[in-house]
């Protein structure tokens, strides 16, 4: 792996500005940029073979893989139906498609727990309300961005279509209250 140790502040950036490391899977190059320059679609990912977390362009990640776990039963299967129902309008997947993706995860119970919070928060903000698709997608993107990028960077890597930054911050504040 190549590390780019250039000083970020040479171009006049604020000396105390937080920076993040980004990783390009094609070139295996790591570089550092100001956190404020993170583009939509970049997510935190632990790179295999390292114990470090980098920001990676989500489109460059490959989710194909072999099943690591047996078919789900009981509560796990019930949650797959729940996800399929809750996210039908913004992330349509059948129960089986949800299960297949989780069965490929190293730790499906951890991922299922995260998606359960995502689903619960999404329902809190959208259930029983007739929002346009773009508004529902904003809620979904905010919550998923939190799950991937954390509370500090969640709003920096998404483009809101309908919600204001104040409304987006309300979602983050609600997640903080739930997770503290």
Backbone torsions as a table, in degrees:
resi	resn	phi	psi	omega
1	UNK	NA	143.1	178.7
2	UNK	-102.6	133.3	177.0
3	UNK	-108.3	134.9	177.8
4	UNK	-102.5	107.7	-176.0
5	UNK	-99.0	25.1	-179.7
6	UNK	-63.2	147.5	176.6
7	UNK	-76.6	123.5	-176.7
8	UNK	-70.5	-33.0	-170.2
9	UNK	-81.0	0.3	179.8
10	UNK	-61.8	-26.4	-176.0
11	UNK	-91.6	11.8	176.6
12	UNK	96.4	8.3	176.7
13	UNK	-66.1	155.6	177.9
14	UNK	-59.9	133.1	-175.7
15	UNK	-62.6	-25.4	-178.8
16	UNK	-97.6	8.5	-178.6
17	UNK	-67.2	133.4	179.1
18	UNK	-70.0	143.2	177.9
19	UNK	-120.4	159.6	177.3
20	UNK	-131.3	155.4	176.2
21	UNK	-97.1	135.1	177.1
22	UNK	-115.9	152.3	-175.5
23	UNK	-128.6	134.4	175.8
24	UNK	-106.1	107.8	-176.9
25	UNK	-62.7	-27.9	-179.1
26	UNK	-70.0	-45.6	-177.1
27	UNK	-97.2	-10.8	-175.0
28	UNK	59.8	29.5	-179.2
29	UNK	-95.2	135.5	177.0
30	UNK	-112.9	132.9	175.8
31	UNK	-139.2	170.9	-176.8
32	UNK	-121.1	135.3	178.6
33	UNK	-135.0	160.0	173.2
34	UNK	-61.5	139.4	-179.3
35	UNK	-56.3	-32.7	-178.4
36	UNK	-66.8	-15.4	-179.5
37	UNK	-94.1	2.4	177.0
38	UNK	-59.8	132.7	-178.3
39	UNK	-93.6	157.2	173.7
40	UNK	-56.4	142.6	178.3
41	UNK	93.6	-1.2	176.5
42	UNK	-95.0	135.8	-177.1
43	UNK	-131.4	158.3	174.6
44	UNK	-77.0	137.2	178.5
45	UNK	-148.3	141.1	173.1
46	UNK	-87.3	123.6	-177.2
47	UNK	-84.5	128.8	-178.3
48	UNK	-57.6	135.4	-179.5
49	UNK	92.1	-2.0	176.6
50	UNK	-131.9	168.1	174.1
51	UNK	-110.7	19.6	-176.6
52	UNK	-108.0	155.5	178.7
53	UNK	-111.5	133.8	179.7
54	UNK	-127.7	164.7	168.1
55	UNK	-88.9	134.8	-177.8
56	UNK	-133.5	144.1	175.4
57	UNK	-68.3	119.9	-173.7
58	UNK	-55.4	-35.9	-177.9
59	UNK	-64.2	-19.4	-178.4
60	UNK	-88.4	-6.9	-179.3
61	UNK	-85.9	145.8	-178.4
62	UNK	-108.1	120.1	-178.5
63	UNK	-97.8	4.0	178.9
64	UNK	-74.2	149.7	179.7
65	UNK	175.5	175.8	-179.7
66	UNK	-87.1	152.9	174.8
67	UNK	-68.0	134.4	178.6
68	UNK	-107.8	-9.9	-174.1
69	UNK	-136.8	156.0	178.4
70	UNK	-69.0	166.4	176.5
71	UNK	-57.2	147.6	-177.8
72	UNK	-80.3	150.8	174.3
73	UNK	-137.1	171.9	171.9
74	UNK	55.7	-129.7	-174.7
75	UNK	-62.2	-39.2	177.9
76	UNK	-59.5	-45.9	-179.8
77	UNK	-64.0	-40.4	177.9
78	UNK	-60.1	-40.9	179.5
79	UNK	-66.4	-33.5	177.6
80	UNK	-63.6	-39.7	176.3
81	UNK	-65.5	-40.7	178.5
82	UNK	-60.2	-48.4	179.7
83	UNK	-61.3	-42.6	-179.7
84	UNK	-60.4	-41.0	179.7
85	UNK	-72.1	-49.6	-174.4
86	UNK	-64.1	-40.0	-174.5
87	UNK	-98.1	11.2	-175.4
88	UNK	-53.9	-36.4	-175.7
89	UNK	-84.9	-18.9	-175.0
90	UNK	-119.6	-23.9	-178.5
91	UNK	-149.0	68.0	-171.8
92	UNK	-67.7	120.6	176.3
93	UNK	-143.9	145.1	173.9
94	UNK	-75.7	166.6	175.2
95	UNK	-55.5	-42.0	-178.1
96	UNK	-66.8	-39.6	178.1
97	UNK	-63.8	-41.5	175.6
98	UNK	-59.6	-48.6	-178.7
99	UNK	-60.6	-45.5	-178.4
100	UNK	-58.1	-41.8	179.3
101	UNK	-66.4	-43.1	179.4
102	UNK	-66.7	-33.8	179.8
103	UNK	-66.7	-18.0	177.4
104	UNK	-86.4	-15.9	-178.7
105	UNK	-71.6	149.0	175.6
106	UNK	-63.8	-41.7	-178.4
107	UNK	-129.9	82.1	-175.1
108	UNK	-63.2	-33.4	-178.2
109	UNK	-65.1	-37.8	176.9
110	UNK	-64.5	-45.6	180.0
111	UNK	-66.3	-39.9	178.0
112	UNK	-63.1	-39.9	178.3
113	UNK	-62.1	-41.8	178.1
114	UNK	-63.0	-47.3	-179.3
115	UNK	-67.3	-26.8	175.7
116	UNK	-66.2	-42.2	176.1
117	UNK	-63.8	-44.4	178.7
118	UNK	-56.3	-47.3	-178.8
119	UNK	-64.4	-44.1	-179.1
120	UNK	-63.0	-43.5	179.7
121	UNK	-67.9	-42.0	177.9
122	UNK	-58.9	-45.2	178.5
123	UNK	-64.2	-38.6	179.9
124	UNK	-57.0	-40.3	-176.1
125	UNK	-89.3	-18.4	-172.6
126	UNK	-121.4	-22.9	-174.1
127	UNK	-60.6	131.4	177.3
128	UNK	78.2	6.0	179.5
129	UNK	-116.3	141.7	-179.3
130	UNK	-100.0	76.1	177.8
131	UNK	-82.9	150.5	169.9
132	UNK	-63.9	157.7	-179.3
133	UNK	-52.4	-45.3	-176.7
134	UNK	-63.1	-32.5	177.4
135	UNK	-69.8	-45.3	177.5
136	UNK	-60.4	-39.4	178.7
137	UNK	-65.0	-37.5	175.9
138	UNK	-59.2	-48.2	178.4
139	UNK	-58.4	-46.5	-178.9
140	UNK	-60.7	-47.2	-178.9
141	UNK	-61.9	-41.1	179.6
142	UNK	-60.5	-48.9	-175.2
143	UNK	-67.7	-42.7	178.5
144	UNK	-66.2	-40.1	177.8
145	UNK	-60.2	-40.3	175.4
146	UNK	-58.4	-45.8	-174.9
147	UNK	-65.3	-28.2	-177.6
148	UNK	-94.4	-43.6	-169.5
149	UNK	-104.9	-9.1	-179.1
150	UNK	87.0	168.6	-175.8
151	UNK	-64.5	-37.2	-175.7
152	UNK	-68.7	-37.2	-174.6
153	UNK	-104.7	-4.2	-173.1
154	UNK	-53.2	-43.8	-175.1
155	UNK	-86.3	-10.4	-177.7
156	UNK	-82.0	-17.8	-173.2
157	UNK	-114.4	18.6	177.9
158	UNK	-127.0	153.0	173.2
159	UNK	-107.6	114.4	178.0
160	UNK	-80.3	137.2	178.8
161	UNK	-99.1	-36.6	-173.1
162	UNK	-125.2	-36.3	-176.3
163	UNK	-81.8	148.2	174.6
164	UNK	-80.6	166.1	176.3
165	UNK	-64.1	-31.2	177.5
166	UNK	-65.3	-43.1	177.5
167	UNK	-65.4	-39.5	177.9
168	UNK	-63.3	-40.7	178.4
169	UNK	-64.0	-32.9	175.8
170	UNK	-60.5	-39.3	178.2
171	UNK	-63.8	-47.3	179.9
172	UNK	-61.5	-42.8	178.8
173	UNK	-61.9	-39.8	177.8
174	UNK	-63.7	-43.6	178.4
175	UNK	-61.4	-43.7	178.0
176	UNK	-57.0	-44.4	-178.2
177	UNK	-66.2	-32.0	179.6
178	UNK	-75.0	-35.5	-171.3
179	UNK	-96.9	2.4	-179.3
180	UNK	-98.4	NA	NA
